[in-house]
């Protein structure tokens, strides 16, 4: 990946993931059906999030593990 931080122009980064709930039913059942990938600058810690697709199987797994 050719990453360049838009804030400080640094080229070193970390990639991460975050999951979040979407609507009312997913909050009630604690199903995290929204998934985001993040890219964080190692120098200034500026972070950008990108929406990722989630599958039904991972949502079912979340329901039984939470």
N, C-alpha and C positions, 0 to 999 in steps of 0.2 A: 504494500500500500504506500503510495506517495503522499504522506500526510504532512501538511504544513499548518501549524496553529494560526488561526486568523487573528489572534490577539498579540502573540509575541514572535511569530515566525519560527518557532522551534520545530524540529522534525522528529523528536522522540515522543512516543505516546503509549498509552495502555488501552486495551480493549476490555470492556466488561458487559454485563447483562443486568437487566432489571425487569421484574415482573410486577404487574399492578392489576387491581380489580377494575372492571369496566362499569357495569350497570348495577342496579339495585339487587337483582337476584344473585349475581356473582359476589356481591358484598355479603349478603345473608349467608350464603353457603361457603364463603371464603375461598372462592375459585378465582385464581389470578389469570384472567384470560387475555391480558394485554402484555405483550413482550416488547422490550426495547433493547437495542444494542447501544453501547456508549463508547465514545472515543475521547480519552482525556489526555491533555498535554502533560507531560512529566515535569515541565518547568514551571508553568503558571497555574496548572490544574484546571484550565478552561475545559469544559465538557460539553459535548454535543450528543444528543440522543436521536436515534433513528428507529422508527417503528419496524418491527419484524413480525412475520406471520407466526401464529401459534396453531398447533394441531389439536384436534378433539381428544386424542389420546393423552397428551400432556395436561389438558384441562381436567380429564377424569382422574389422572394420577394426582394432581393437586388436591382434588376433592377428598381423596382417601388418605392423603398424607398430612393434611392440616388439621 
